[in-house]
């Protein structure tokens, strides 16, 4: 469990997310207003953080002035993504905000290097010094593009490796916000898959999930306490590797407040030839909910491409049948979820 060097983010710098951004004065100050805002369905919380759902697996987390973006994908309906040899997807939806209308972004968390998570427009446009935490595979691609094209602040974190992100937020209490990021295992290709699928495996890059522990250190910066724990599944199937997660967290006194689950039952090469499912469908999603036992689940990555073949309605039905309706929040693109990161005031 290697610990990678920590980084410090200063949200007050307000840098545009894209390198071609015309001038600082035109930089948006905020995300667009949410279509609707939800918080915990049954608990009262003092919310100080939010998660805005852009679409696919793209979410924007705002907390203590920091803006963290996951799996940036800003293509529009009708746009194509190349997902590997002979594998193409067509976007069915629009993102809730356009790439060039984003406010400043401080950090990107990328589960894997696949075009429905880091599309061609994003790759061409993002500012090169934007910090990106991702897999070793994606790091190799992004940091070695050459000729001023390489991303210069990419941090490789593999499964079970971790790193710490300090946030310079100037809190009055002396408590210092930070995020402990740990790579979680993920597999696009299931246990015991037949070898005949090998010819399309070239389309399937290695993927991570993430555990994000948002919390505060005391003013000496020594004791970090997690105040909200988010597990992001990444584009994985339900595989036995995931069973270590509840062992390390849920059943080890580290409960998971929120799970962002990538659903969709992505099936490649495509709807015309559905051979190999590479992300969870509704049934596997429910299986993962039962395994991880998060306080709340929010499905993402469920209907944005024609290769996503398991509709959200199927997952809703599974959750209802299992009696989990008060354990799940459904977001449409443009909706946001608000939550409380505990501990900011007490130190
Ligand atoms: Zn995907």
Boltz pocket constraint, residues with backbone or C-beta under 6 A from the ligand:
constraints:
  - pocket:
      binder: B
      contacts: [[A, 114], [A, 116], [A, 117], [A, 235], [A, 266], [A, 279], [A, 301]]
      max_distance: 6.0
